Amino acid sequence: MPSLTALSLSIPYRGAELAIDADPTQVRITRADDGPPTLEVTVHGRHAKLRRGERRTFSLPGQSVGA
C-alpha cells in the first residue's frame, strides 16, 4: 500500500495563516504577516513562538536536517 511522503497545507490558526510543509524528515511552519504578534506552536513535543512572517523548521525524531 502506498504511503504519504509529503504534505503541504495552509490553515487559519488563532487569527493568523500558517503554511505547513512536512516530509518524512522535517516539518516547516511559515507564518503569514497577520494575526497576533506571536503564536505558540508545538511539533512533536518541541515548542516555538512564531512572530509575524517568521518560519521554523523542526526535525522529526530520528532524523537530522542540514543547515
Secondary structure as GFF3:
##gff-version 3
##sequence-region A 1 67
A	DSSP	beta_strand	7	13	.	.	.	ID=ss1
A	DSSP	beta_strand	16	22	.	.	.	ID=ss2
A	DSSP	beta_strand	26	31	.	.	.	ID=ss3
A	DSSP	beta_strand	38	43	.	.	.	ID=ss4
A	DSSP	beta_strand	46	51	.	.	.	ID=ss5
A	DSSP	beta_strand	55	59	.	.	.	ID=ss6
###
